[in-house]
Structure formats: structure tokens, C-alpha cells
Amino acid sequence: MARILAVDDSRSMRQMVAFTLSSAGHEIAEAEDGQQALNLAQSGAYDLVLADVNMPVMDGISLVRKLRELPSYRFTPVLMLTTEAGDDKKSEGRSAGATGWIVKPFNPEQLLSTISRVLS
């Protein structure tokens, strides 16, 4: 299965995501903000990054921009998992390089289906 980096400042959200994904056989690493996620991404390889938009230190859209600057993450799927549902924010995410957008609260089956689709 895939190595996935889950990034969210909410511990309970990271736990729900990690439980859902690890139950499906994925290996999960967690970060609580964009800077911590960027540090992990620079020191290891992940098949997919799942990030919140609104976080301290570095927000999710800034994280996407920074990841896209790294040669090893230029084509890695990055899904935004956020409460932000506005078209402006989605457009900003797309232009930064986000692969997809999932609105919280998430449906575990939808999350797994979306991840399966972007990884295939």
C-alpha cells in the first residue's frame, strides 16, 4: 500500500485520518503543520500528502507550493482535506498544485476511494 503524510493541526482529525488509512493498509506519518510536513517530506518519500488548509506556522496551500518546488514531489498527489469549501479557496489550491479537494467532515469510504483513484 501507500506511504501517506497526513497534515492537520487537529490531533483528533489526524487520528481519524490515520485510523481510516491504516485500517486500509496504508503506512501513515503525521505532521501538525505545513512546516513540519515539509521537513518530513524533505527527509522521506511519500506516495501522497493529505493536508488541511488552515494551520499555524505554514498553511496547507503554502505547503503545496513548497512541495511542488521539490523535484521528488513535483508529481506526488496532494489532496486538501479541509472545512474550506469556497470556490476561491479551491481555485487557489488548484493553482498552487493541489490534486484534489475533500471537505470535512469526511466520509471514510469517500476518502479511501479518492486516494485509490489518485494513486492509480
N, CA, C and O atoms as CSV, one atom per row, in Angstrom:
chain,resi,resn,atom,element,x,y,z
A,1,MET,N,N,0.836,-1.187,0.000
A,1,MET,CA,C,0.000,0.000,0.000
A,1,MET,C,C,0.881,1.250,0.000
A,1,MET,O,O,2.098,1.161,-0.158
A,2,ALA,N,N,0.260,2.402,0.177
A,2,ALA,CA,C,0.960,3.670,0.022
A,2,ALA,C,C,1.490,4.223,1.343
A,2,ALA,O,O,0.961,3.941,2.418
A,3,ARG,N,N,2.553,5.019,1.224
A,3,ARG,CA,C,3.052,5.813,2.354
A,3,ARG,C,C,2.393,7.181,2.230
A,3,ARG,O,O,2.576,7.877,1.231
A,4,ILE,N,N,1.623,7.565,3.249
A,4,ILE,CA,C,0.838,8.796,3.191
A,4,ILE,C,C,1.228,9.710,4.343
A,4,ILE,O,O,1.362,9.269,5.484
A,5,LEU,N,N,1.407,10.985,4.029
A,5,LEU,CA,C,1.691,12.006,5.027
A,5,LEU,C,C,0.406,12.772,5.301
A,5,LEU,O,O,-0.118,13.449,4.416
A,6,ALA,N,N,-0.107,12.667,6.532
A,6,ALA,CA,C,-1.344,13.342,6.938
A,6,ALA,C,C,-0.975,14.582,7.748
A,6,ALA,O,O,-0.276,14.495,8.757
A,7,VAL,N,N,-1.459,15.744,7.287
A,7,VAL,CA,C,-1.074,17.016,7.894
A,7,VAL,C,C,-2.319,17.768,8.355
A,7,VAL,O,O,-3.162,18.149,7.543
A,8,ASP,N,N,-2.426,17.975,9.663
A,8,ASP,CA,C,-3.565,18.708,10.219
A,8,ASP,C,C,-3.181,19.170,11.614
A,8,ASP,O,O,-2.536,18.431,12.358
A,9,ASP,N,N,-3.572,20.390,11.976
A,9,ASP,CA,C,-3.245,20.878,13.310
A,9,ASP,C,C,-4.155,20.287,14.387
A,9,ASP,O,O,-3.883,20.439,15.578
A,10,SER,N,N,-5.216,19.624,13.983
A,10,SER,CA,C,-6.118,18.976,14.933
A,10,SER,C,C,-5.674,17.535,15.168
A,10,SER,O,O,-5.680,16.718,14.248
A,11,ARG,N,N,-5.295,17.234,16.392
A,11,ARG,CA,C,-4.853,15.883,16.731
A,11,ARG,C,C,-5.960,14.867,16.460
A,11,ARG,O,O,-5.694,13.787,15.930
A,12,SER,N,N,-7.203,15.207,16.822
A,12,SER,CA,C,-8.303,14.251,16.626
A,12,SER,C,C,-8.538,13.984,15.136
A,12,SER,O,O,-8.859,12.856,14.761
A,13,MET,N,N,-8.385,14.996,14.287
A,13,MET,CA,C,-8.544,14.789,12.849
A,13,MET,C,C,-7.423,13.907,12.314
A,13,MET,O,O,-7.669,13.012,11.506
A,14,ARG,N,N,-6.186,14.157,12.761
A,14,ARG,CA,C,-5.066,13.299,12.336
A,14,ARG,C,C,-5.316,11.866,12.762
A,14,ARG,O,O,-5.037,10.940,12.001
A,15,GLN,N,N,-5.839,11.664,13.969
A,15,GLN,CA,C,-6.107,10.312,14.455
A,15,GLN,C,C,-7.185,9.621,13.626
A,15,GLN,O,O,-7.066,8.436,13.312
A,16,MET,N,N,-8.247,10.366,13.267
A,16,MET,CA,C,-9.316,9.766,12.445
A,16,MET,C,C,-8.792,9.395,11.059
A,16,MET,O,O,-9.096,8.323,10.537
A,17,VAL,N,N,-8.007,10.288,10.475
A,17,VAL,CA,C,-7.434,10.015,9.150
A,17,VAL,C,C,-6.483,8.830,9.237
A,17,VAL,O,O,-6.546,7.922,8.408
A,18,ALA,N,N,-5.603,8.830,10.232
A,18,ALA,CA,C,-4.628,7.745,10.378
A,18,ALA,C,C,-5.337,6.410,10.590
A,18,ALA,O,O,-4.935,5.402,10.008
A,19,PHE,N,N,-6.378,6.388,11.409
A,19,PHE,CA,C,-7.128,5.156,11.650
A,19,PHE,C,C,-7.760,4.653,10.358
A,19,PHE,O,O,-7.659,3.470,10.032
A,20,THR,N,N,-8.413,5.554,9.624
A,20,THR,CA,C,-9.067,5.169,8.369
A,20,THR,C,C,-8.059,4.617,7.370
A,20,THR,O,O,-8.297,3.579,6.752
A,21,LEU,N,N,-6.942,5.304,7.211
A,21,LEU,CA,C,-5.968,4.900,6.194
A,21,LEU,C,C,-5.154,3.678,6.610
A,21,LEU,O,O,-4.872,2.812,5.782
A,22,SER,N,N,-4.777,3.600,7.876
A,22,SER,CA,C,-4.001,2.431,8.307
A,22,SER,C,C,-4.874,1.179,8.312
A,22,SER,O,O,-4.375,0.080,8.071
A,23,SER,N,N,-6.170,1.329,8.583
A,23,SER,CA,C,-7.085,0.184,8.517
A,23,SER,C,C,-7.176,-0.376,7.104
A,23,SER,O,O,-7.476,-1.554,6.911
A,24,ALA,N,N,-6.913,0.482,6.115
A,24,ALA,CA,C,-6.932,0.052,4.715
A,24,ALA,C,C,-5.551,-0.421,4.254
A,24,ALA,O,O,-5.363,-0.740,3.080
A,25,GLY,N,N,-4.581,-0.467,5.183
A,25,GLY,CA,C,-3.266,-0.998,4.852
A,25,GLY,C,C,-2.215,0.023,4.501
A,25,GLY,O,O,-1.091,-0.350,4.164
A,26,HIS,N,N,-2.542,1.310,4.567
A,26,HIS,CA,C,-1.562,2.349,4.248
A,26,HIS,C,C,-0.652,2.620,5.442
A,26,HIS,O,O,-1.040,2.418,6.593
A,27,GLU,N,N,0.556,3.077,5.151
A,27,GLU,CA,C,1.506,3.484,6.181
A,27,GLU,C,C,1.370,4.991,6.343
A,27,GLU,O,O,1.462,5.728,5.361
A,28,ILE,N,N,1.151,5.463,7.576
A,28,ILE,CA,C,0.848,6.872,7.806
A,28,ILE,C,C,1.922,7.549,8.637
A,28,ILE,O,O,2.388,7.009,9.641
A,29,ALA,N,N,2.309,8.747,8.198
A,29,ALA,CA,C,3.132,9.641,9.012
A,29,ALA,C,C,2.269,10.877,9.256
A,29,ALA,O,O,1.452,11.246,8.412
A,30,GLU,N,N,2.452,11.509,10.404
A,30,GLU,CA,C,1.627,12.655,10.758
A,30,GLU,C,C,2.472,13.898,11.003
A,30,GLU,O,O,3.591,13.820,11.511
A,31,ALA,N,N,1.910,15.054,10.627
A,31,ALA,CA,C,2.519,16.350,10.918
A,31,ALA,C,C,1.419,17.291,11.360
A,31,ALA,O,O,0.286,17.193,10.889
A,32,GLU,N,N,1.751,18.215,12.274
A,32,GLU,CA,C,0.720,19.105,12.795
A,32,GLU,C,C,0.688,20.478,12.137
A,32,GLU,O,O,-0.173,21.297,12.459
A,33,ASP,N,N,1.604,20.737,11.230
A,33,ASP,CA,C,1.553,21.981,10.458
A,33,ASP,C,C,2.361,21.800,9.178
A,33,ASP,O,O,3.072,20.810,9.006
A,34,GLY,N,N,2.237,22.770,8.291
A,34,GLY,CA,C,2.886,22.663,6.991
A,34,GLY,C,C,4.398,22.595,7.063
A,34,GLY,O,O,5.021,21.873,6.284
A,35,GLN,N,N,5.004,23.336,7.990
A,35,GLN,CA,C,6.464,23.324,8.097
A,35,GLN,C,C,6.967,21.955,8.540
A,35,GLN,O,O,7.946,21.440,8.001
A,36,GLN,N,N,6.291,21.372,9.524
A,36,GLN,CA,C,6.678,20.034,9.980
A,36,GLN,C,C,6.510,19.021,8.837
A,36,GLN,O,O,7.339,18.128,8.662
A,37,ALA,N,N,5.431,19.173,8.066
A,37,ALA,CA,C,5.196,18.281,6.923
A,37,ALA,C,C,6.284,18.445,5.870
A,37,ALA,O,O,6.767,17.457,5.317
A,38,LEU,N,N,6.669,19.679,5.591
A,38,LEU,CA,C,7.719,19.923,4.604
A,38,LEU,C,C,9.032,19.284,5.063
A,38,LEU,O,O,9.745,18.682,4.260
A,39,ASN,N,N,9.349,19.415,6.346
A,39,ASN,CA,C,10.570,18.790,6.880
A,39,ASN,C,C,10.527,17.271,6.704
A,39,ASN,O,O,11.518,16.663,6.301
A,40,LEU,N,N,9.376,16.659,7.007
A,40,LEU,CA,C,9.236,15.207,6.829
A,40,LEU,C,C,9.352,14.822,5.356
A,40,LEU,O,O,10.000,13.831,5.019
A,41,ALA,N,N,8.726,15.601,4.486
A,41,ALA,CA,C,8.762,15.306,3.043
A,41,ALA,C,C,10.181,15.400,2.492
A,41,ALA,O,O,10.561,14.630,1.610
A,42,GLN,N,N,10.962,16.342,3.012
A,42,GLN,CA,C,12.335,16.505,2.535
A,42,GLN,C,C,13.246,15.379,3.019
A,42,GLN,O,O,14.285,15.112,2.415
A,43,SER,N,N,12.850,14.712,4.120
A,43,SER,CA,C,13.704,13.652,4.644
A,43,SER,C,C,13.177,12.246,4.338
A,43,SER,O,O,13.793,11.256,4.733
A,44,GLY,N,N,12.045,12.154,3.638
A,44,GLY,CA,C,11.491,10.848,3.313
A,44,GLY,C,C,10.587,10.927,2.102
A,44,GLY,O,O,10.185,12.013,1.686
A,45,ALA,N,N,10.270,9.782,1.541
A,45,ALA,CA,C,9.423,9.745,0.348
A,45,ALA,C,C,8.011,9.304,0.728
A,45,ALA,O,O,7.826,8.304,1.422
A,46,TYR,N,N,7.031,10.055,0.269
A,46,TYR,CA,C,5.621,9.714,0.483
A,46,TYR,C,C,4.931,9.605,-0.866
A,46,TYR,O,O,5.249,10.338,-1.803
A,47,ASP,N,N,3.989,8.686,-0.952
A,47,ASP,CA,C,3.247,8.482,-2.196
A,47,ASP,C,C,2.111,9.476,-2.349
A,47,ASP,O,O,1.632,9.713,-3.458
A,48,LEU,N,N,1.671,10.068,-1.220
A,48,LEU,CA,C,0.555,11.005,-1.238
A,48,LEU,C,C,0.629,11.865,0.009
A,48,LEU,O,O,1.041,11.401,1.072
A,49,VAL,N,N,0.227,13.129,-0.126
A,49,VAL,CA,C,0.145,14.043,1.005
A,49,VAL,C,C,-1.311,14.469,1.131
A,49,VAL,O,O,-1.950,14.844,0.148
A,50,LEU,N,N,-1.821,14.406,2.349
A,50,LEU,CA,C,-3.196,14.782,2.661
A,50,LEU,C,C,-3.101,15.917,3.671
A,50,LEU,O,O,-2.662,15.696,4.800
A,51,ALA,N,N,-3.509,17.143,3.284
A,51,ALA,CA,C,-3.258,18.301,4.146
A,51,ALA,C,C,-4.483,19.180,4.352
A,51,ALA,O,O,-5.298,19.368,3.449
A,52,ASP,N,N,-4.588,19.709,5.561
A,52,ASP,CA,C,-5.575,20.728,5.893
A,52,ASP,C,C,-5.126,22.039,5.249
A,52,ASP,O,O,-3.961,22.185,4.877
A,53,VAL,N,N,-6.045,22.986,5.119
A,53,VAL,CA,C,-5.684,24.303,4.588
A,53,VAL,C,C,-5.254,25.225,5.718
A,53,VAL,O,O,-4.171,25.808,5.663
A,54,ASN,N,N,-6.090,25.362,6.742
A,54,ASN,CA,C,-5.844,26.318,7.823
A,54,ASN,C,C,-5.057,25.678,8.953
A,54,ASN,O,O,-5.581,24.882,9.732
A,55,MET,N,N,-3.755,26.057,9.024
A,55,MET,CA,C,-2.868,25.538,10.066
A,55,MET,C,C,-1.898,26.640,10.468
A,55,MET,O,O,-1.615,27.538,9.675
A,56,PRO,N,N,-1.384,26.577,11.704
A,56,PRO,CA,C,-0.365,27.543,12.113
A,56,PRO,C,C,0.975,27.250,11.429
A,56,PRO,O,O,1.143,26.209,10.794
A,57,VAL,N,N,1.893,28.148,11.563
A,57,VAL,CA,C,3.261,28.068,11.049
A,57,VAL,C,C,3.291,28.114,9.521
A,57,VAL,O,O,3.851,29.053,8.955
A,58,MET,N,N,2.708,27.131,8.841
A,58,MET,CA,C,2.593,27.145,7.379
A,58,MET,C,C,1.262,26.499,7.014
A,58,MET,O,O,0.987,25.363,7.403
A,59,ASP,N,N,0.439,27.229,6.265
A,59,ASP,CA,C,-0.863,26.690,5.863
A,59,ASP,C,C,-0.702,25.654,4.747
A,59,ASP,O,O,0.370,25.513,4.159
A,60,GLY,N,N,-1.787,24.940,4.474
A,60,GLY,CA,C,-1.745,23.853,3.503
A,60,GLY,C,C,-1.449,24.286,2.080
A,60,GLY,O,O,-0.752,23.574,1.357
A,61,ILE,N,N,-1.960,25.433,1.657
A,61,ILE,CA,C,-1.714,25.884,0.281
A,61,ILE,C,C,-0.249,26.287,0.115
A,61,ILE,O,O,0.351,26.020,-0.926
A,62,SER,N,N,0.329,26.926,1.130
A,62,SER,CA,C,1.770,27.232,1.089
A,62,SER,C,C,2.581,25.947,1.056
A,62,SER,O,O,3.598,25.865,0.368
A,63,LEU,N,N,2.132,24.947,1.799
A,63,LEU,CA,C,2.801,23.642,1.785
A,63,LEU,C,C,2.785,23.048,0.381
A,63,LEU,O,O,3.805,22.541,-0.085
A,64,VAL,N,N,1.652,23.104,-0.290
A,64,VAL,CA,C,1.566,22.569,-1.660
A,64,VAL,C,C,2.581,23.269,-2.556
A,64,VAL,O,O,3.304,22.615,-3.308
A,65,ARG,N,N,2.637,24.597,-2.477
A,65,ARG,CA,C,3.603,25.351,-3.305
A,65,ARG,C,C,5.036,24.905,-3.027
A,65,ARG,O,O,5.818,24.698,-3.956
A,66,LYS,N,N,5.381,24.756,-1.740
A,66,LYS,CA,C,6.743,24.338,-1.365
A,66,LYS,C,C,7.032,22.907,-1.835
A,66,LYS,O,O,8.130,22.622,-2.312
A,67,LEU,N,N,6.049,22.009,-1.702
A,67,LEU,CA,C,6.250,20.633,-2.169
A,67,LEU,C,C,6.480,20.595,-3.667
A,67,LEU,O,O,7.340,19.853,-4.140
A,68,ARG,N,N,5.721,21.387,-4.427
A,68,ARG,CA,C,5.853,21.398,-5.885
A,68,ARG,C,C,7.202,21.936,-6.339
A,68,ARG,O,O,7.601,21.704,-7.480
A,69,GLU,N,N,7.911,22.652,-5.469
A,69,GLU,CA,C,9.262,23.133,-5.797
A,69,GLU,C,C,10.302,22.019,-5.669
A,69,GLU,O,O,11.398,22.124,-6.220
A,70,LEU,N,N,9.958,20.952,-4.942
A,70,LEU,CA,C,10.887,19.835,-4.750
A,70,LEU,C,C,10.756,18.851,-5.911
A,70,LEU,O,O,9.649,18.391,-6.192
A,71,PRO,N,N,11.847,18.516,-6.589
A,71,PRO,CA,C,11.761,17.591,-7.723
A,71,PRO,C,C,11.055,16.279,-7.390
A,71,PRO,O,O,10.313,15.754,-8.219
A,72,SER,N,N,11.275,15.742,-6.191
A,72,SER,CA,C,10.675,14.450,-5.838
A,72,SER,C,C,9.181,14.550,-5.530
A,72,SER,O,O,8.517,13.521,-5.403
A,73,TYR,N,N,8.640,15.754,-5.408
A,73,TYR,CA,C,7.211,15.936,-5.118
A,73,TYR,C,C,6.475,16.695,-6.220
A,73,TYR,O,O,5.327,17.104,-6.042
A,74,ARG,N,N,7.135,16.878,-7.343
A,74,ARG,CA,C,6.509,17.620,-8.436
A,74,ARG,C,C,5.219,16.959,-8.906
A,74,ARG,O,O,4.270,17.648,-9.281
A,75,PHE,N,N,5.175,15.620,-8.890
A,75,PHE,CA,C,4.006,14.892,-9.396
A,75,PHE,C,C,3.308,14.053,-8.320
A,75,PHE,O,O,2.403,13.277,-8.631
A,76,THR,N,N,3.716,14.201,-7.077
A,76,THR,CA,C,3.087,13.461,-5.981
A,76,THR,C,C,1.684,14.020,-5.738
A,76,THR,O,O,1.519,15.235,-5.634
A,77,PRO,N,N,0.672,13.155,-5.646
A,77,PRO,CA,C,-0.676,13.665,-5.369
A,77,PRO,C,C,-0.739,14.358,-4.006
A,77,PRO,O,O,-0.239,13.842,-3.006
A,78,VAL,N,N,-1.366,15.536,-3.991
A,78,VAL,CA,C,-1.593,16.276,-2.750
A,78,VAL,C,C,-3.082,16.583,-2.676
A,78,VAL,O,O,-3.611,17.344,-3.485
A,79,LEU,N,N,-3.747,15.985,-1.700
A,79,LEU,CA,C,-5.171,16.218,-1.501
A,79,LEU,C,C,-5.374,17.142,-0.316
A,79,LEU,O,O,-4.746,16.971,0.729
A,80,MET,N,N,-6.247,18.115,-0.478
A,80,MET,CA,C,-6.594,19.009,0.616
A,80,MET,C,C,-7.819,18.422,1.323
A,80,MET,O,O,-8.821,18.106,0.681
A,81,LEU,N,N,-7.731,18.279,2.638
A,81,LEU,CA,C,-8.833,17.784,3.462
A,81,LEU,C,C,-9.136,18.905,4.446
A,81,LEU,O,O,-8.407,19.104,5.418
A,82,THR,N,N,-10.221,19.639,4.188
A,82,THR,CA,C,-10.436,20.894,4.890
A,82,THR,C,C,-11.910,21.239,5.049
A,82,THR,O,O,-12.770,20.674,4.373
A,83,THR,N,N,-12.188,22.169,5.946
A,83,THR,CA,C,-13.551,22.696,6.078
A,83,THR,C,C,-13.808,23.768,5.024
A,83,THR,O,O,-14.955,24.161,4.808
A,84,GLU,N,N,-12.765,24.238,4.375
A,84,GLU,CA,C,-12.896,25.276,3.339
A,84,GLU,C,C,-13.577,24.691,2.107
A,84,GLU,O,O,-13.054,23.767,1.485
A,85,ALA,N,N,-14.745,25.230,1.754
A,85,ALA,CA,C,-15.481,24.694,0.605
A,85,ALA,C,C,-15.698,25.724,-0.487
A,85,ALA,O,O,-16.314,25.415,-1.506
A,86,GLY,N,N,-15.205,26.949,-0.298
A,86,GLY,CA,C,-15.430,28.016,-1.267
A,86,GLY,C,C,-14.651,27.819,-2.558
A,86,GLY,O,O,-13.541,27.287,-2.556
A,87,ASP,N,N,-15.251,28.257,-3.662
A,87,ASP,CA,C,-14.606,28.132,-4.971
A,87,ASP,C,C,-13.293,28.903,-5.045
A,87,ASP,O,O,-12.350,28.456,-5.698
A,88,ASP,N,N,-13.219,30.067,-4.377
A,88,ASP,CA,C,-11.982,30.858,-4.404
A,88,ASP,C,C,-10.829,30.086,-3.780
A,88,ASP,O,O,-9.725,30.058,-4.323
A,89,LYS,N,N,-11.088,29.458,-2.636
A,89,LYS,CA,C,-10.043,28.702,-1.944
A,89,LYS,C,C,-9.654,27.473,-2.757
A,89,LYS,O,O,-8.473,27.136,-2.845
A,90,LYS,N,N,-10.645,26.795,-3.356
A,90,LYS,CA,C,-10.350,25.624,-4.199
A,90,LYS,C,C,-9.505,26.032,-5.400
A,90,LYS,O,O,-8.572,25.325,-5.779
A,91,SER,N,N,-9.833,27.167,-5.993
A,91,SER,CA,C,-9.080,27.669,-7.141
A,91,SER,C,C,-7.642,27.997,-6.733
A,91,SER,O,O,-6.698,27.707,-7.468
A,92,GLU,N,N,-7.489,28.600,-5.563
A,92,GLU,CA,C,-6.155,28.906,-5.055
A,92,GLU,C,C,-5.365,27.620,-4.842
A,92,GLU,O,O,-4.173,27.558,-5.144
A,93,GLY,N,N,-6.037,26.594,-4.320
A,93,GLY,CA,C,-5.382,25.303,-4.115
A,93,GLY,C,C,-4.962,24.658,-5.422
A,93,GLY,O,O,-3.855,24.132,-5.534
A,94,ARG,N,N,-5.848,24.699,-6.411
A,94,ARG,CA,C,-5.522,24.130,-7.729
A,94,ARG,C,C,-4.335,24.849,-8.350
A,94,ARG,O,O,-3.427,24.212,-8.884
A,95,SER,N,N,-4.343,26.181,-8.281
A,95,SER,CA,C,-3.233,26.910,-8.903
A,95,SER,C,C,-1.917,26.685,-8.158
A,95,SER,O,O,-0.843,26.820,-8.745
A,96,ALA,N,N,-1.993,26.345,-6.872
A,96,ALA,CA,C,-0.774,26.011,-6.114
A,96,ALA,C,C,-0.260,24.625,-6.477
A,96,ALA,O,O,0.917,24.324,-6.278
A,97,GLY,N,N,-1.149,23.772,-7.013
A,97,GLY,CA,C,-0.731,22.435,-7.417
A,97,GLY,C,C,-1.442,21.305,-6.698
A,97,GLY,O,O,-1.041,20.147,-6.818
A,98,ALA,N,N,-2.508,21.626,-5.941
A,98,ALA,CA,C,-3.256,20.570,-5.257
A,98,ALA,C,C,-3.933,19.664,-6.278
A,98,ALA,O,O,-4.440,20.134,-7.297
A,99,THR,N,N,-3.936,18.374,-6.000
A,99,THR,CA,C,-4.522,17.383,-6.892
A,99,THR,C,C,-6.032,17.299,-6.740
A,99,THR,O,O,-6.750,17.102,-7.719
A,100,GLY,N,N,-6.516,17.450,-5.497
A,100,GLY,CA,C,-7.944,17.327,-5.237
A,100,GLY,C,C,-8.325,17.987,-3.933
A,100,GLY,O,O,-7.472,18.478,-3.193
A,101,TRP,N,N,-9.637,17.994,-3.656
A,101,TRP,CA,C,-10.184,18.720,-2.514
A,101,TRP,C,C,-11.281,17.880,-1.877
A,101,TRP,O,O,-12.240,17.498,-2.548
A,102,ILE,N,N,-11.147,17.590,-0.592
A,102,ILE,CA,C,-12.164,16.849,0.154
A,102,ILE,C,C,-12.599,17.726,1.322
A,102,ILE,O,O,-11.763,18.224,2.076
A,103,VAL,N,N,-13.909,17.913,1.471
A,103,VAL,CA,C,-14.424,18.783,2.523
A,103,VAL,C,C,-14.727,17.969,3.776
A,103,VAL,O,O,-15.347,16.908,3.707
A,104,LYS,N,N,-14.277,18.488,4.933
A,104,LYS,CA,C,-14.582,17.886,6.227
A,104,LYS,C,C,-16.015,18.239,6.610
A,104,LYS,O,O,-16.510,19.285,6.189
A,105,PRO,N,N,-16.691,17.417,7.381
A,105,PRO,CA,C,-16.226,16.114,7.845
A,105,PRO,C,C,-16.187,15.128,6.686
A,105,PRO,O,O,-17.050,15.161,5.809
A,106,PHE,N,N,-15.201,14.265,6.681
A,106,PHE,CA,C,-15.034,13.349,5.562
A,106,PHE,C,C,-15.746,12.032,5.811
A,106,PHE,O,O,-15.937,11.611,6.951
A,107,ASN,N,N,-16.128,11.404,4.732
A,107,ASN,CA,C,-16.706,10.063,4.752
A,107,ASN,C,C,-15.529,9.107,4.511
A,107,ASN,O,O,-14.852,9.223,3.489
A,108,PRO,N,N,-15.271,8.168,5.428
A,108,PRO,CA,C,-14.109,7.281,5.270
A,108,PRO,C,C,-14.064,6.553,3.922
A,108,PRO,O,O,-12.995,6.434,3.323
A,109,GLU,N,N,-15.203,6.069,3.447
A,109,GLU,CA,C,-15.222,5.370,2.153
A,109,GLU,C,C,-14.874,6.328,1.010
A,109,GLU,O,O,-14.163,5.952,0.079
A,110,GLN,N,N,-15.371,7.553,1.081
A,110,GLN,CA,C,-15.054,8.550,0.047
A,110,GLN,C,C,-13.565,8.874,0.068
A,110,GLN,O,O,-12.934,8.986,-0.984
A,111,LEU,N,N,-13.005,9.023,1.263
A,111,LEU,CA,C,-11.578,9.319,1.385
A,111,LEU,C,C,-10.744,8.191,0.767
A,111,LEU,O,O,-9.838,8.448,-0.025
A,112,LEU,N,N,-11.052,6.951,1.127
A,112,LEU,CA,C,-10.316,5.808,0.584
A,112,LEU,C,C,-10.481,5.682,-0.922
A,112,LEU,O,O,-9.528,5.357,-1.629
A,113,SER,N,N,-11.686,5.938,-1.413
A,113,SER,CA,C,-11.957,5.865,-2.855
A,113,SER,C,C,-11.162,6.937,-3.604
A,113,SER,O,O,-10.582,6.670,-4.656
A,114,THR,N,N,-11.141,8.153,-3.049
A,114,THR,CA,C,-10.409,9.243,-3.699
A,114,THR,C,C,-8.922,8.953,-3.716
A,114,THR,O,O,-8.262,9.164,-4.734
A,115,ILE,N,N,-8.386,8.472,-2.604
A,115,ILE,CA,C,-6.972,8.137,-2.529
A,115,ILE,C,C,-6.636,7.021,-3.514
A,115,ILE,O,O,-5.622,7.090,-4.209
A,116,SER,N,N,-7.461,6.020,-3.575
A,116,SER,CA,C,-7.240,4.923,-4.523
A,116,SER,C,C,-7.213,5.442,-5.952
A,116,SER,O,O,-6.386,5.021,-6.761
A,117,ARG,N,N,-8.116,6.351,-6.253
A,117,ARG,CA,C,-8.210,6.904,-7.617
A,117,ARG,C,C,-6.973,7.707,-7.975
A,117,ARG,O,O,-6.437,7.550,-9.072
A,118,VAL,N,N,-6.497,8.578,-7.059
A,118,VAL,CA,C,-5.350,9.408,-7.416
A,118,VAL,C,C,-4.030,8.637,-7.403
A,118,VAL,O,O,-3.052,9.068,-8.014
A,119,LEU,N,N,-4.001,7.509,-6.715
A,119,LEU,CA,C,-2.770,6.713,-6.675
A,119,LEU,C,C,-2.664,5.728,-7.842
A,119,LEU,O,O,-1.593,5.177,-8.097
A,120,SER,N,N,-3.782,5.507,-8.551
A,120,SER,CA,C,-3.726,4.516,-9.634
A,120,SER,C,C,-3.280,5.126,-10.953
A,120,SER,O,O,-3.184,4.421,-11.957
